[in-house]
């Protein structure tokens, strides 16, 4: 029997990620739990992915678009108020691990009850007419596990495509790569107009349809305090969301009029470890100065600007920032 976790209808991605991690690590596993929630707009990357490779980094920077890293593997997903997220938290069972069909059975039944022609493809994605509407991932911790996924109900697909557009620069790393797929919204296949709340209720009814009553699990004030602390110390931290990216090489080619500049960066834990130039934008002395001052800097416009504010040498900061971070 599933207990439905009450997340207080929070749409804060950091809190919902922390809540999910707390649940899978600490809840009493004599029960099974389901969690349904909606997030404000954000990007969530897999545990072993390179954030700088998976997202349209210049667009993210320009629009101050939030990016978070989850504890499970898998690929990068887009969340917004038109996207419903589901999680199943249970005891670990080797028969359930990587068995997405087991956990998605009730999701598929709910979609079919709404006369939506959904299918589970070989990549464990839920698709409609070959287009992806749900991605899934799992995480295990000792004797417990979570299997979770997304449901694109009425998401902003234009923003999804823009935020997840492959970067223009070349990245070389050993990170887990997302598989780019055509996507669609579930709402377009419904016979009548519906909203995310009604859709959430339909999914919940199918999950708990065989139970006499729905049992809710509400966190205690002490548990909420731990969840909020985890959100603050982990999921709101750049060092987790970006800094956990694997070591990678980044190559950028910029052409400004007849000037062509090639930049090569080695980035470790999201920080510049090595910087090389080819081009005539800067003198050899300026390049040496940039290499010296930027070694160890986070690969962000703010930190690069902060480091350059402290040096002299005729370096045009705006030109350099454009070379690094322009679309």
C-alpha positions as CSV (number, residue, x, y, z in Angstrom):
1,X,0.0,0.0,0.0
2,X,1.3,3.4,-0.9
3,X,1.3,6.5,1.3
4,X,0.9,9.8,-0.5
5,X,3.6,12.2,0.7
6,X,2.2,15.7,1.4
7,X,4.7,18.3,0.0
8,X,2.3,21.2,0.9
9,X,2.0,21.9,-2.9
10,X,5.4,23.5,-2.8
11,X,6.9,24.5,-6.2
12,X,10.4,25.2,-5.0
13,X,12.7,22.8,-6.9
14,X,15.4,22.8,-4.3
15,X,12.9,21.9,-1.5
16,X,11.2,19.2,-3.6
17,X,14.6,17.6,-4.4
18,X,15.6,17.8,-0.8
19,X,12.2,16.4,0.3
20,X,12.6,13.5,-2.1
21,X,16.2,12.7,-0.9
22,X,15.2,12.9,2.8
23,X,12.2,10.6,2.1
24,X,14.3,7.9,0.4
25,X,17.0,8.0,3.0
26,X,14.9,8.3,6.2
27,X,11.3,7.2,5.9
28,X,10.0,4.0,7.5
29,X,10.3,1.4,4.7
30,X,7.6,-0.9,6.1
31,X,5.5,1.3,3.8
32,X,5.8,2.4,0.2
33,X,5.4,6.0,-0.7
34,X,4.3,8.1,-3.8
35,X,5.0,11.7,-4.4
36,X,3.3,13.9,-7.0
37,X,4.5,17.5,-7.4
38,X,4.9,20.5,-9.7
39,X,8.0,22.7,-9.9
40,X,8.5,26.3,-10.9
41,X,10.5,26.6,-14.2
42,X,14.0,25.0,-13.9
43,X,16.4,22.5,-15.4
44,X,17.3,19.4,-13.5
45,X,20.4,17.4,-14.6
46,X,21.4,13.9,-13.7
47,X,23.8,13.1,-11.0
48,X,26.7,12.2,-13.3
49,X,26.2,14.8,-16.0
50,X,28.2,17.9,-17.0
51,X,25.9,20.9,-16.5
52,X,27.9,23.0,-19.0
53,X,27.4,20.4,-21.7
54,X,23.8,19.6,-21.1
55,X,22.3,23.1,-21.1
56,X,22.3,26.2,-23.3
57,X,24.6,28.0,-20.8
58,X,24.6,31.5,-22.4
59,X,20.8,31.4,-22.4
60,X,20.7,30.2,-18.8
61,X,23.0,33.0,-17.7
62,X,21.2,35.7,-19.6
63,X,17.8,34.7,-18.3
64,X,18.9,33.7,-14.8
65,X,17.3,30.3,-15.3
66,X,17.8,28.0,-12.4
67,X,19.7,24.7,-12.8
68,X,19.7,21.9,-10.2
69,X,21.4,18.5,-9.9
70,X,19.4,15.5,-8.6
71,X,20.8,12.4,-6.8
72,X,19.7,9.9,-9.5
73,X,21.3,9.2,-12.8
74,X,19.8,9.6,-16.2
75,X,19.4,12.7,-18.4
76,X,18.5,16.3,-18.2
77,X,14.9,17.3,-17.9
78,X,12.9,20.6,-18.0
79,X,10.3,21.4,-15.3
80,X,7.7,24.1,-15.3
81,X,4.1,24.4,-13.9
82,X,2.9,22.4,-16.9
83,X,5.0,19.4,-15.9
84,X,3.9,16.8,-13.4
85,X,6.6,14.9,-11.5
86,X,6.1,11.5,-9.9
87,X,8.2,9.5,-7.5
88,X,7.8,6.0,-6.0
89,X,9.8,5.3,-2.9
90,X,10.1,1.6,-1.8
91,X,12.4,-1.0,-0.4
92,X,15.2,-1.9,-2.7
93,X,14.4,-5.0,-4.7
94,X,16.7,-6.2,-7.5
95,X,13.6,-7.2,-9.5
96,X,12.5,-3.5,-9.4
97,X,15.9,-1.9,-10.1
98,X,16.0,-0.8,-13.7
99,X,12.5,-2.2,-14.1
100,X,10.7,1.0,-15.1
101,X,7.7,-0.8,-16.4
102,X,7.0,-2.0,-12.9
103,X,6.8,1.5,-11.5
104,X,5.2,3.1,-14.6
105,X,2.4,0.6,-14.8
106,X,0.0,2.8,-12.8
107,X,1.1,5.9,-14.8
108,X,0.4,4.1,-18.1
109,X,-2.9,2.8,-16.8
110,X,-3.9,6.4,-15.8
111,X,-3.0,7.7,-19.2
112,X,-4.8,5.0,-21.0
113,X,-7.9,5.7,-18.8
114,X,-7.8,9.2,-20.2
115,X,-7.7,7.6,-23.7
116,X,-4.1,8.8,-24.3
117,X,-2.2,6.3,-26.6
118,X,0.9,6.2,-24.5
119,X,3.6,3.6,-24.8
120,X,6.8,2.7,-23.0
121,X,9.8,2.6,-25.4
122,X,13.0,0.6,-25.2
123,X,14.7,3.5,-23.4
124,X,12.0,3.4,-20.7
125,X,10.6,6.7,-21.8
126,X,6.8,7.1,-22.0
127,X,6.0,8.3,-25.6
128,X,3.0,9.3,-27.6
129,X,3.2,8.8,-31.4
130,X,7.0,8.3,-30.9
131,X,7.4,11.6,-29.1
132,X,8.7,11.7,-25.5
133,X,6.4,12.9,-22.7
134,X,8.2,11.3,-19.8
135,X,11.8,10.5,-18.8
136,X,12.7,8.2,-15.8
137,X,15.6,7.6,-13.5
138,X,16.3,5.7,-10.3
139,X,18.4,6.0,-7.2
140,X,19.3,3.4,-4.5
141,X,20.5,3.8,-1.0
142,X,21.2,0.7,1.0
143,X,17.9,-1.2,1.3
144,X,15.7,1.5,-0.3
145,X,15.2,3.1,-3.7
146,X,13.3,5.8,-5.6
147,X,12.0,5.5,-9.1
148,X,10.9,8.9,-10.5
149,X,9.9,10.6,-13.7
150,X,8.3,13.6,-15.4
151,X,5.1,14.0,-17.3
152,X,5.0,16.8,-19.9
153,X,1.3,17.8,-19.6
154,X,1.2,21.4,-20.8
155,X,4.8,22.5,-20.6
156,X,6.4,25.4,-22.4
157,X,8.1,23.4,-25.1
158,X,9.7,26.5,-26.8
159,X,11.5,27.3,-23.5
160,X,12.3,23.6,-23.1
161,X,14.0,23.5,-26.5
162,X,15.9,26.8,-25.9
163,X,17.2,25.8,-22.4
164,X,18.3,22.3,-23.5
165,X,19.7,23.4,-26.9
166,X,23.2,21.9,-27.3
167,X,26.0,24.5,-26.6
168,X,27.7,26.1,-29.5
169,X,31.1,25.4,-28.0
170,X,32.8,22.0,-28.2
171,X,32.9,20.0,-25.0
172,X,34.9,16.8,-24.4
173,X,34.2,14.9,-21.2
174,X,33.3,11.4,-19.8
175,X,30.0,12.5,-18.4
176,X,26.7,10.8,-19.0
177,X,25.1,12.4,-22.1
178,X,21.4,13.1,-22.5
179,X,19.7,11.5,-25.5
180,X,18.0,14.3,-27.4
181,X,14.4,13.4,-28.3
182,X,11.4,14.9,-29.9
183,X,8.9,15.8,-27.2
184,X,5.2,16.6,-27.0
185,X,2.5,17.6,-24.5
186,X,0.0,15.1,-23.1
187,X,-2.7,17.8,-23.0
188,X,-2.9,17.8,-26.8
189,X,-4.2,14.3,-26.8
190,X,-7.1,14.8,-24.3
191,X,-10.6,14.9,-25.6
192,X,-11.5,17.9,-23.3
193,X,-9.6,20.9,-21.9
194,X,-7.9,20.1,-18.6
195,X,-5.4,21.7,-16.2
196,X,-2.4,20.3,-14.3
197,X,-4.4,20.0,-11.0
198,X,-7.1,17.8,-12.6
199,X,-4.4,15.8,-14.4
200,X,-2.6,15.3,-11.1
201,X,-5.8,14.1,-9.5
202,X,-6.4,11.6,-12.3
203,X,-2.9,10.1,-11.9
204,X,-3.3,9.9,-8.1
205,X,-6.7,8.2,-8.4
206,X,-5.1,5.5,-10.5
207,X,-2.1,5.0,-8.1
208,X,-4.5,4.7,-5.1
209,X,-7.5,3.3,-7.0
210,X,-7.3,-0.2,-5.4
211,X,-6.9,1.1,-1.9
212,X,-9.9,1.6,0.4
213,X,-8.6,5.0,1.4
214,X,-5.6,7.2,0.6
215,X,-3.2,7.4,3.5
216,X,-1.2,10.7,3.6
217,X,2.2,11.1,5.0
218,X,2.9,14.5,6.5
219,X,6.4,15.5,7.7
220,X,6.8,16.6,11.2
221,X,8.2,20.1,12.0
222,X,11.5,18.5,12.9
223,X,11.6,16.7,9.5
224,X,10.7,19.9,7.6
225,X,13.6,21.6,9.3
226,X,16.0,18.9,8.1
227,X,14.5,19.1,4.6
228,X,15.0,22.8,4.5
229,X,18.5,22.5,5.7
230,X,19.3,20.0,3.0
231,X,17.8,22.3,0.4
232,X,19.9,25.2,1.6
233,X,23.2,23.4,2.1
234,X,23.1,21.2,-1.0
235,X,20.4,22.0,-3.6
236,X,20.9,25.8,-3.5
237,X,24.6,25.5,-3.8
238,X,26.6,26.1,-7.0
239,X,29.2,23.6,-5.9
240,X,26.6,20.8,-6.1
241,X,24.6,21.9,-9.1
242,X,27.5,23.0,-11.3
243,X,30.7,22.1,-9.4
244,X,29.9,18.4,-9.4
245,X,30.3,18.3,-13.2
246,X,33.0,15.9,-14.3
247,X,36.4,17.2,-15.6
248,X,36.0,18.5,-19.2
249,X,37.7,20.3,-22.0
250,X,35.9,23.2,-23.6
251,X,36.8,24.8,-27.0
252,X,35.3,28.1,-28.2
253,X,35.8,29.6,-31.6
254,X,34.8,33.3,-32.0
255,X,35.0,35.4,-35.1
256,X,34.7,39.2,-34.9
257,X,35.1,40.8,-38.3
258,X,38.4,39.4,-39.6
259,X,39.6,38.4,-36.1
260,X,39.3,34.7,-35.2
261,X,40.0,33.7,-31.6
262,X,40.2,30.1,-30.3
263,X,40.0,29.5,-26.6
264,X,40.6,26.2,-24.9
265,X,39.7,25.7,-21.3
266,X,40.2,22.8,-18.9
267,X,37.5,22.9,-16.2
268,X,37.5,20.8,-13.1
269,X,34.7,21.0,-10.5
270,X,33.3,23.9,-12.5
271,X,36.5,25.9,-12.1
272,X,39.0,26.9,-14.7
273,X,42.1,24.9,-14.4
274,X,43.8,25.8,-17.6
275,X,43.3,28.5,-20.2
276,X,44.9,28.7,-23.7
277,X,44.4,31.3,-26.5
278,X,45.0,31.5,-30.2
279,X,44.2,34.8,-31.8
280,X,45.1,38.5,-31.8
281,X,42.6,39.9,-29.3
282,X,45.2,39.9,-26.5
283,X,49.0,40.2,-26.2
284,X,51.2,37.5,-24.8
285,X,51.6,39.4,-21.6
286,X,47.8,39.9,-21.3
287,X,47.3,36.2,-21.9
288,X,49.7,35.3,-19.2
289,X,48.0,37.6,-16.8
290,X,44.6,36.1,-17.7
291,X,45.9,32.6,-17.2
292,X,47.4,33.5,-13.8
293,X,44.4,35.3,-12.4
294,X,41.7,33.0,-13.8
295,X,43.2,29.7,-12.7
296,X,40.8,28.4,-10.0
297,X,38.0,30.7,-10.9
298,X,34.4,29.4,-11.2
299,X,33.4,29.3,-14.9
300,X,30.8,32.1,-14.4
301,X,30.7,35.7,-15.7
302,X,30.4,37.0,-12.1
303,X,33.6,35.3,-10.9
304,X,35.6,36.0,-14.0
305,X,34.6,39.7,-13.9
306,X,35.5,39.8,-10.2
307,X,39.0,38.3,-10.9
308,X,39.5,40.8,-13.8
309,X,38.4,43.8,-11.7
310,X,41.5,43.2,-9.6
311,X,44.0,43.3,-12.5
312,X,45.3,45.9,-14.9
313,X,47.1,45.6,-18.2
314,X,44.7,47.1,-20.8
315,X,42.5,44.0,-20.9
316,X,39.1,44.8,-22.4
317,X,36.9,43.0,-19.9
318,X,33.7,43.1,-22.0
319,X,35.5,41.6,-25.0
320,X,36.9,38.8,-22.9
321,X,33.5,38.1,-21.3
322,X,31.9,38.0,-24.7
323,X,34.5,35.5,-25.9
324,X,33.7,33.2,-23.0
325,X,30.0,33.5,-22.5
326,X,28.2,35.0,-25.5
327,X,25.7,32.7,-27.4
